[in-house]
Amino acid sequence: MILLAKGLDDYMLPCLWKQTFNIDCMGCGMQRSLSFILKGEFVAAFYMYPAIYTLIAMFTYLLFHLKFQYKNGHKIIFGLFLLNISIIVTSFITKTFLIN
């Protein structure tokens, strides 16, 4: 798994938004965060992209909901979606305006 993660670092897509406007987009850091998770560096993955774990939880739950059709699954998915959006926007605002 670690060898796979090291190989992925060479093939990461560049952020066209960052190249064009010289600021991070709301998705900047997600690829590197997934790479950190595959390497077992879980804290570094969180610092790179704070929404990574809630995104993984949301997509995992979505896959299970599609398979098993939970009674109120759509409400839980919507709640996870709102949680992810709030984490992503808060992280973006913090990185863009408060840290620099």
Protein Blocks (a to p, Z undefined) as FASTA:
>chain_A
ZZmmmmmmmmcccdfklmmnopacfkgojlmmmmmmmnopaklmmmmmmmlmmmmmmmmm
mmmmmmnopaklmmmmmmmmmmmmmmmmmmmmmmmmmmZZ
